[in-house]
Amino acid sequence: MSELVEYQEGSVVSRPVIDKNVGIVTLFALNQGEGLSEHTVPFDALVYDIEGEVDIKIAGKSNRLAAGDMIIMPSNKPHALRALMKFKMMLVMIKQK
């Protein structure tokens, strides 16, 4: 899975794997210091850390993940992330009816 998305300097790289009405699976690659700004989504989202380390803030609480770790970001809760080193993740969102 790690080989399906590559790092690019100064960019957050994403690659959709599944994009259906019922859910989305996307792979991301971020260089150290790159991140996603605080936002909310109307669905629960599961983050699986493929490689590297990341700090994910959910509703203001910091959560540090390393390779192999997972976390659920609840729907409608503000969250953001910052790569502490080169970092790849799989994001899974299951859309609720």
N, CA, C and O atoms as CSV, one atom per row, in Angstrom:
chain,resi,resn,atom,element,x,y,z
A,1,MET,N,N,0.826,-1.190,0.000
A,1,MET,CA,C,0.000,0.000,0.000
A,1,MET,C,C,0.875,1.261,0.000
A,1,MET,O,O,0.527,2.257,-0.633
A,2,SER,N,N,1.987,1.217,0.697
A,2,SER,CA,C,2.864,2.377,0.801
A,2,SER,C,C,3.356,2.855,-0.563
A,2,SER,O,O,3.560,4.052,-0.762
A,3,GLU,N,N,3.548,1.934,-1.499
A,3,GLU,CA,C,4.076,2.282,-2.818
A,3,GLU,C,C,3.050,2.966,-3.717
A,3,GLU,O,O,3.406,3.481,-4.777
A,4,LEU,N,N,1.797,2.979,-3.313
A,4,LEU,CA,C,0.751,3.557,-4.152
A,4,LEU,C,C,0.696,5.078,-4.115
A,4,LEU,O,O,0.014,5.695,-4.933
A,5,VAL,N,N,1.412,5.688,-3.170
A,5,VAL,CA,C,1.444,7.147,-3.074
A,5,VAL,C,C,2.867,7.567,-2.702
A,5,VAL,O,O,3.483,6.976,-1.815
A,6,GLU,N,N,3.384,8.594,-3.387
A,6,GLU,CA,C,4.768,9.036,-3.181
A,6,GLU,C,C,4.814,10.456,-2.635
A,6,GLU,O,O,3.895,11.245,-2.853
A,7,TYR,N,N,5.883,10.771,-1.928
A,7,TYR,CA,C,6.099,12.107,-1.386
A,7,TYR,C,C,6.454,13.084,-2.503
A,7,TYR,O,O,7.113,12.723,-3.478
A,8,GLN,N,N,6.001,14.337,-2.341
A,8,GLN,CA,C,6.399,15.433,-3.215
A,8,GLN,C,C,6.736,16.623,-2.336
A,8,GLN,O,O,5.962,16.990,-1.452
A,9,GLU,N,N,7.885,17.220,-2.579
A,9,GLU,CA,C,8.346,18.345,-1.778
A,9,GLU,C,C,7.316,19.477,-1.795
A,9,GLU,O,O,6.866,19.907,-2.858
A,10,GLY,N,N,6.948,19.955,-0.594
A,10,GLY,CA,C,6.048,21.096,-0.468
A,10,GLY,C,C,4.586,20.804,-0.771
A,10,GLY,O,O,3.786,21.730,-0.911
A,11,SER,N,N,4.227,19.521,-0.873
A,11,SER,CA,C,2.854,19.180,-1.234
A,11,SER,C,C,2.297,18.082,-0.343
A,11,SER,O,O,3.029,17.234,0.169
A,12,VAL,N,N,0.991,18.120,-0.173
A,12,VAL,CA,C,0.261,17.000,0.408
A,12,VAL,C,C,-0.264,16.221,-0.787
A,12,VAL,O,O,-1.045,16.742,-1.583
A,13,VAL,N,N,0.168,14.969,-0.911
A,13,VAL,CA,C,-0.225,14.146,-2.049
A,13,VAL,C,C,-1.339,13.207,-1.613
A,13,VAL,O,O,-1.237,12.563,-0.569
A,14,SER,N,N,-2.395,13.127,-2.401
A,14,SER,CA,C,-3.480,12.201,-2.097
A,14,SER,C,C,-3.789,11.364,-3.331
A,14,SER,O,O,-3.654,11.811,-4.470
A,15,ARG,N,N,-4.209,10.129,-3.057
A,15,ARG,CA,C,-4.597,9.232,-4.141
A,15,ARG,C,C,-5.854,8.474,-3.724
A,15,ARG,O,O,-5.812,7.659,-2.803
A,16,PRO,N,N,-6.969,8.740,-4.398
A,16,PRO,CA,C,-8.184,7.988,-4.091
A,16,PRO,C,C,-8.009,6.524,-4.500
A,16,PRO,O,O,-7.492,6.225,-5.576
A,17,VAL,N,N,-8.447,5.626,-3.628
A,17,VAL,CA,C,-8.416,4.200,-3.915
A,17,VAL,C,C,-9.838,3.717,-4.180
A,17,VAL,O,O,-10.083,2.952,-5.113
A,18,ILE,N,N,-10.766,4.172,-3.351
A,18,ILE,CA,C,-12.189,3.872,-3.519
A,18,ILE,C,C,-12.958,5.170,-3.312
A,18,ILE,O,O,-12.718,5.890,-2.342
A,19,ASP,N,N,-13.874,5.466,-4.212
A,19,ASP,CA,C,-14.722,6.649,-4.079
A,19,ASP,C,C,-16.126,6.252,-4.523
A,19,ASP,O,O,-16.470,6.328,-5.703
A,20,LYS,N,N,-16.919,5.831,-3.557
A,20,LYS,CA,C,-18.279,5.350,-3.817
A,20,LYS,C,C,-19.266,6.177,-3.003
A,20,LYS,O,O,-18.870,6.943,-2.124
A,21,ASN,N,N,-20.536,6.020,-3.297
A,21,ASN,CA,C,-21.571,6.729,-2.541
A,21,ASN,C,C,-21.546,6.364,-1.062
A,21,ASN,O,O,-21.902,7.187,-0.219
A,22,VAL,N,N,-21.128,5.138,-0.733
A,22,VAL,CA,C,-21.163,4.674,0.653
A,22,VAL,C,C,-19.885,4.961,1.427
A,22,VAL,O,O,-19.879,4.856,2.653
A,23,GLY,N,N,-18.796,5.323,0.739
A,23,GLY,CA,C,-17.569,5.605,1.457
A,23,GLY,C,C,-16.399,5.921,0.549
A,23,GLY,O,O,-16.459,5.763,-0.671
A,24,ILE,N,N,-15.329,6.377,1.192
A,24,ILE,CA,C,-14.134,6.806,0.479
A,24,ILE,C,C,-12.912,6.239,1.185
A,24,ILE,O,O,-12.835,6.249,2.414
A,25,VAL,N,N,-11.955,5.745,0.400
A,25,VAL,CA,C,-10.647,5.343,0.916
A,25,VAL,C,C,-9.615,6.133,0.117
A,25,VAL,O,O,-9.575,6.050,-1.111
A,26,THR,N,N,-8.778,6.902,0.823
A,26,THR,CA,C,-7.773,7.741,0.183
A,26,THR,C,C,-6.435,7.540,0.869
A,26,THR,O,O,-6.365,7.467,2.096
A,27,LEU,N,N,-5.361,7.450,0.072
A,27,LEU,CA,C,-4.008,7.397,0.607
A,27,LEU,C,C,-3.407,8.792,0.538
A,27,LEU,O,O,-3.642,9.531,-0.418
A,28,PHE,N,N,-2.624,9.152,1.561
A,28,PHE,CA,C,-1.965,10.458,1.629
A,28,PHE,C,C,-0.484,10.272,1.921
A,28,PHE,O,O,-0.093,9.337,2.620
A,29,ALA,N,N,0.340,11.170,1.380
A,29,ALA,CA,C,1.765,11.246,1.705
A,29,ALA,C,C,2.097,12.695,2.012
A,29,ALA,O,O,1.806,13.591,1.219
A,30,LEU,N,N,2.713,12.921,3.177
A,30,LEU,CA,C,3.072,14.273,3.604
A,30,LEU,C,C,4.526,14.289,4.053
A,30,LEU,O,O,4.962,13.406,4.792
A,31,ASN,N,N,5.267,15.280,3.612
A,31,ASN,CA,C,6.620,15.478,4.104
A,31,ASN,C,C,6.584,16.049,5.511
A,31,ASN,O,O,5.564,16.581,5.950
A,32,GLN,N,N,7.697,15.936,6.211
A,32,GLN,CA,C,7.800,16.484,7.563
A,32,GLN,C,C,7.377,17.948,7.568
A,32,GLN,O,O,7.818,18.739,6.734
A,33,GLY,N,N,6.511,18.297,8.523
A,33,GLY,CA,C,6.049,19.669,8.670
A,33,GLY,C,C,4.805,20.009,7.870
A,33,GLY,O,O,4.148,21.011,8.150
A,34,GLU,N,N,4.470,19.192,6.877
A,34,GLU,CA,C,3.253,19.419,6.095
A,34,GLU,C,C,2.047,18.991,6.911
A,34,GLU,O,O,2.177,18.208,7.852
A,35,GLY,N,N,0.875,19.497,6.557
A,35,GLY,CA,C,-0.307,19.108,7.312
A,35,GLY,C,C,-1.597,19.467,6.614
A,35,GLY,O,O,-1.608,19.985,5.497
A,36,LEU,N,N,-2.669,19.181,7.296
A,36,LEU,CA,C,-4.006,19.561,6.863
A,36,LEU,C,C,-4.579,20.482,7.928
A,36,LEU,O,O,-4.565,20.147,9.113
A,37,SER,N,N,-5.077,21.627,7.520
A,37,SER,CA,C,-5.589,22.606,8.474
A,37,SER,C,C,-6.887,22.108,9.105
A,37,SER,O,O,-7.536,21.192,8.599
A,38,GLU,N,N,-7.241,22.731,10.216
A,38,GLU,CA,C,-8.422,22.319,10.960
A,38,GLU,C,C,-9.683,22.417,10.095
A,38,GLU,O,O,-9.909,23.412,9.406
A,39,HIS,N,N,-10.491,21.361,10.152
A,39,HIS,CA,C,-11.741,21.302,9.408
A,39,HIS,C,C,-12.649,20.270,10.069
A,39,HIS,O,O,-12.234,19.560,10.986
A,40,THR,N,N,-13.878,20.195,9.601
A,40,THR,CA,C,-14.817,19.170,10.068
A,40,THR,C,C,-15.398,18.459,8.844
A,40,THR,O,O,-15.412,19.000,7.739
A,41,VAL,N,N,-15.874,17.241,9.071
A,41,VAL,CA,C,-16.587,16.496,8.032
A,41,VAL,C,C,-17.811,15.863,8.675
A,41,VAL,O,O,-17.818,15.613,9.881
A,42,PRO,N,N,-18.848,15.602,7.883
A,42,PRO,CA,C,-20.084,15.067,8.458
A,42,PRO,C,C,-20.072,13.553,8.679
A,42,PRO,O,O,-21.111,12.963,8.975
A,43,PHE,N,N,-18.893,12.914,8.535
A,43,PHE,CA,C,-18.782,11.463,8.686
A,43,PHE,C,C,-17.625,11.125,9.609
A,43,PHE,O,O,-16.640,11.862,9.667
A,44,ASP,N,N,-17.735,10.009,10.339
A,44,ASP,CA,C,-16.585,9.499,11.076
A,44,ASP,C,C,-15.504,9.135,10.065
A,44,ASP,O,O,-15.802,8.692,8.956
A,45,ALA,N,N,-14.254,9.325,10.455
A,45,ALA,CA,C,-13.136,8.987,9.579
A,45,ALA,C,C,-12.098,8.204,10.377
A,45,ALA,O,O,-11.750,8.573,11.499
A,46,LEU,N,N,-11.614,7.124,9.784
A,46,LEU,CA,C,-10.567,6.310,10.385
A,46,LEU,C,C,-9.260,6.642,9.698
A,46,LEU,O,O,-9.178,6.629,8.469
A,47,VAL,N,N,-8.232,6.942,10.487
A,47,VAL,CA,C,-6.885,7.170,9.961
A,47,VAL,C,C,-6.020,5.995,10.370
A,47,VAL,O,O,-5.941,5.651,11.549
A,48,TYR,N,N,-5.364,5.369,9.377
A,48,TYR,CA,C,-4.388,4.308,9.625
A,48,TYR,C,C,-3.024,4.842,9.206
A,48,TYR,O,O,-2.832,5.217,8.050
A,49,ASP,N,N,-2.075,4.879,10.142
A,49,ASP,CA,C,-0.722,5.369,9.895
A,49,ASP,C,C,0.081,4.265,9.212
A,49,ASP,O,O,0.411,3.257,9.838
A,50,ILE,N,N,0.396,4.450,7.934
A,50,ILE,CA,C,1.156,3.471,7.167
A,50,ILE,C,C,2.639,3.558,7.495
A,50,ILE,O,O,3.295,2.537,7.703
A,51,GLU,N,N,3.177,4.798,7.542
A,51,GLU,CA,C,4.582,4.993,7.904
A,51,GLU,C,C,4.783,6.405,8.426
A,51,GLU,O,O,4.048,7.326,8.070
A,52,GLY,N,N,5.795,6.560,9.281
A,52,GLY,CA,C,6.108,7.865,9.845
A,52,GLY,C,C,5.311,8.166,11.099
A,52,GLY,O,O,4.641,7.298,11.658
A,53,GLU,N,N,5.399,9.419,11.529
A,53,GLU,CA,C,4.696,9.866,12.734
A,53,GLU,C,C,3.927,11.135,12.436
A,53,GLU,O,O,4.339,11.951,11.612
A,54,VAL,N,N,2.794,11.290,13.124
A,54,VAL,CA,C,1.914,12.422,12.892
A,54,VAL,C,C,1.294,12.855,14.212
A,54,VAL,O,O,1.095,12.049,15.121
A,55,ASP,N,N,0.995,14.138,14.295
A,55,ASP,CA,C,0.202,14.670,15.400
A,55,ASP,C,C,-1.163,15.028,14.829
A,55,ASP,O,O,-1.276,15.863,13.932
A,56,ILE,N,N,-2.198,14.385,15.364
A,56,ILE,CA,C,-3.568,14.663,14.935
A,56,ILE,C,C,-4.302,15.308,16.099
A,56,ILE,O,O,-4.409,14.723,17.177
A,57,LYS,N,N,-4.801,16.506,15.877
A,57,LYS,CA,C,-5.588,17.191,16.902
A,57,LYS,C,C,-7.060,16.991,16.591
A,57,LYS,O,O,-7.521,17.259,15.481
A,58,ILE,N,N,-7.795,16.510,17.603
A,58,ILE,CA,C,-9.232,16.309,17.478
A,58,ILE,C,C,-9.886,17.095,18.604
A,58,ILE,O,O,-9.656,16.820,19.782
A,59,ALA,N,N,-10.700,18.070,18.234
A,59,ALA,CA,C,-11.364,18.940,19.216
A,59,ALA,C,C,-10.354,19.504,20.202
A,59,ALA,O,O,-10.622,19.582,21.401
A,60,GLY,N,N,-9.176,19.901,19.685
A,60,GLY,CA,C,-8.143,20.536,20.500
A,60,GLY,C,C,-7.213,19.589,21.231
A,60,GLY,O,O,-6.215,20.033,21.800
A,61,LYS,N,N,-7.510,18.284,21.234
A,61,LYS,CA,C,-6.671,17.307,21.936
A,61,LYS,C,C,-5.673,16.696,20.958
A,61,LYS,O,O,-6.048,16.211,19.890
A,62,SER,N,N,-4.392,16.727,21.341
A,62,SER,CA,C,-3.318,16.205,20.512
A,62,SER,C,C,-3.197,14.690,20.664
A,62,SER,O,O,-3.242,14.163,21.776
A,63,ASN,N,N,-3.044,13.995,19.532
A,63,ASN,CA,C,-2.881,12.544,19.502
A,63,ASN,C,C,-1.702,12.222,18.592
A,63,ASN,O,O,-1.721,12.563,17.409
A,64,ARG,N,N,-0.682,11.572,19.130
A,64,ARG,CA,C,0.503,11.228,18.332
A,64,ARG,C,C,0.394,9.780,17.875
A,64,ARG,O,O,0.191,8.874,18.682
A,65,LEU,N,N,0.533,9.575,16.558
A,65,LEU,CA,C,0.460,8.251,15.977
A,65,LEU,C,C,1.788,7.891,15.337
A,65,LEU,O,O,2.494,8.751,14.811
A,66,ALA,N,N,2.121,6.598,15.389
A,66,ALA,CA,C,3.286,6.035,14.710
A,66,ALA,C,C,2.795,4.938,13.775
A,66,ALA,O,O,1.627,4.553,13.822
A,67,ALA,N,N,3.680,4.439,12.931
A,67,ALA,CA,C,3.316,3.410,11.956
A,67,ALA,C,C,2.566,2.261,12.626
A,67,ALA,O,O,3.006,1.730,13.646
A,68,GLY,N,N,1.440,1.889,12.046
A,68,GLY,CA,C,0.609,0.807,12.570
A,68,GLY,C,C,-0.518,1.266,13.467
A,68,GLY,O,O,-1.428,0.490,13.759
A,69,ASP,N,N,-0.477,2.525,13.915
A,69,ASP,CA,C,-1.528,3.058,14.787
A,69,ASP,C,C,-2.735,3.503,13.966
A,69,ASP,O,O,-2.623,3.834,12.786
A,70,MET,N,N,-3.888,3.502,14.624
A,70,MET,CA,C,-5.134,3.976,14.015
A,70,MET,C,C,-5.854,4.882,14.999
A,70,MET,O,O,-5.667,4.779,16.211
A,71,ILE,N,N,-6.677,5.770,14.461
A,71,ILE,CA,C,-7.514,6.622,15.298
A,71,ILE,C,C,-8.782,6.948,14.519
A,71,ILE,O,O,-8.763,7.031,13.291
A,72,ILE,N,N,-9.875,7.130,15.237
A,72,ILE,CA,C,-11.132,7.563,14.618
A,72,ILE,C,C,-11.328,9.040,14.924
A,72,ILE,O,O,-11.243,9.472,16.074
A,73,MET,N,N,-11.589,9.800,13.877
A,73,MET,CA,C,-11.921,11.209,14.020
A,73,MET,C,C,-13.440,11.309,13.894
A,73,MET,O,O,-13.987,11.090,12.813
A,74,PRO,N,N,-14.127,11.640,14.995
A,74,PRO,CA,C,-15.594,11.662,14.977
A,74,PRO,C,C,-16.155,12.742,14.044
A,74,PRO,O,O,-15.542,13.789,13.834
A,75,SER,N,N,-17.311,12.461,13.505
A,75,SER,CA,C,-17.982,13.421,12.633
A,75,SER,C,C,-18.236,14.729,13.375
A,75,SER,O,O,-18.479,14.750,14.582
A,76,ASN,N,N,-18.172,15.801,12.625
A,76,ASN,CA,C,-18.492,17.149,13.105
A,76,ASN,C,C,-17.609,17.637,14.250
A,76,ASN,O,O,-17.962,18.614,14.909
A,77,LYS,N,N,-16.477,16.990,14.507
A,77,LYS,CA,C,-15.492,17.470,15.486
A,77,LYS,C,C,-14.323,18.064,14.707
A,77,LYS,O,O,-13.822,17.427,13.781
A,78,PRO,N,N,-13.878,19.266,15.058
A,78,PRO,CA,C,-12.753,19.850,14.329
A,78,PRO,C,C,-11.491,19.001,14.511
A,78,PRO,O,O,-11.183,18.546,15.613
A,79,HIS,N,N,-10.776,18.801,13.413
A,79,HIS,CA,C,-9.533,18.052,13.472
A,79,HIS,C,C,-8.533,18.621,12.466
A,79,HIS,O,O,-8.904,19.241,11.469
A,80,ALA,N,N,-7.258,18.390,12.762
A,80,ALA,CA,C,-6.161,18.845,11.914
A,80,ALA,C,C,-5.010,17.876,12.125
A,80,ALA,O,O,-4.978,17.139,13.110
A,81,LEU,N,N,-4.058,17.882,11.184
A,81,LEU,CA,C,-2.890,17.026,11.390
A,81,LEU,C,C,-1.632,17.679,10.856
A,81,LEU,O,O,-1.673,18.507,9.947
A,82,ARG,N,N,-0.497,17.280,11.451
A,82,ARG,CA,C,0.824,17.769,11.046
A,82,ARG,C,C,1.795,16.596,11.104
A,82,ARG,O,O,1.909,15.918,12.125
A,83,ALA,N,N,2.494,16.367,9.989
A,83,ALA,CA,C,3.478,15.286,9.917
A,83,ALA,C,C,4.709,15.647,10.753
A,83,ALA,O,O,5.321,16.693,10.540
A,84,LEU,N,N,5.065,14.790,11.693
A,84,LEU,CA,C,6.250,15.001,12.534
A,84,LEU,C,C,7.507,14.522,11.815
A,84,LEU,O,O,8.615,14.939,12.152
A,85,MET,N,N,7.338,13.666,10.848
A,85,MET,CA,C,8.375,13.203,9.920
A,85,MET,C,C,7.622,12.785,8.663
A,85,MET,O,O,6.394,12.861,8.638
A,86,LYS,N,N,8.316,12.350,7.631
A,86,LYS,CA,C,7.592,11.880,6.454
A,86,LYS,C,C,6.530,10.894,6.909
A,86,LYS,O,O,6.793,10.019,7.734
A,87,PHE,N,N,5.328,11.041,6.366
A,87,PHE,CA,C,4.175,10.335,6.902
A,87,PHE,C,C,3.242,9.920,5.773
A,87,PHE,O,O,2.937,10.715,4.883
A,88,LYS,N,N,2.788,8.662,5.816
A,88,LYS,CA,C,1.773,8.180,4.880
A,88,LYS,C,C,0.611,7.615,5.688
A,88,LYS,O,O,0.803,6.975,6.722
A,89,MET,N,N,-0.589,7.864,5.195
A,89,MET,CA,C,-1.774,7.364,5.899
A,89,MET,C,C,-2.827,6.900,4.906
A,89,MET,O,O,-2.845,7.299,3.742
A,90,MET,N,N,-3.697,6.049,5.410
A,90,MET,CA,C,-4.903,5.671,4.704
A,90,MET,C,C,-6.069,6.287,5.475
A,90,MET,O,O,-6.177,6.102,6.688
A,91,LEU,N,N,-6.927,7.003,4.790
A,91,LEU,CA,C,-8.102,7.625,5.375
A,91,LEU,C,C,-9.334,6.887,4.868
A,91,LEU,O,O,-9.530,6.751,3.661
A,92,VAL,N,N,-10.161,6.414,5.790
A,92,VAL,CA,C,-11.385,5.696,5.430
A,92,VAL,C,C,-12.565,6.451,6.006
A,92,VAL,O,O,-12.656,6.642,7.219
A,93,MET,N,N,-13.477,6.884,5.128
A,93,MET,CA,C,-14.721,7.525,5.572
A,93,MET,C,C,-15.895,6.688,5.102
A,93,MET,O,O,-16.029,6.391,3.915
A,94,ILE,N,N,-16.739,6.314,6.042
A,94,ILE,CA,C,-17.964,5.595,5.719
A,94,ILE,C,C,-19.111,6.583,5.844
A,94,ILE,O,O,-19.383,7.103,6.926
A,95,LYS,N,N,-19.770,6.832,4.745
A,95,LYS,CA,C,-20.858,7.799,4.735
A,95,LYS,C,C,-22.105,7.189,5.352
A,95,LYS,O,O,-22.511,6.080,5.006
A,96,GLN,N,N,-22.697,7.927,6.263
A,96,GLN,CA,C,-23.909,7.478,6.928
A,96,GLN,C,C,-25.107,7.911,6.116
A,96,GLN,O,O,-25.081,8.942,5.444
A,97,LYS,N,N,-26.156,7.116,6.185
A,97,LYS,CA,C,-27.378,7.463,5.437
A,97,LYS,C,C,-28.194,8.465,6.189
A,97,LYS,O,O,-29.254,8.876,5.719
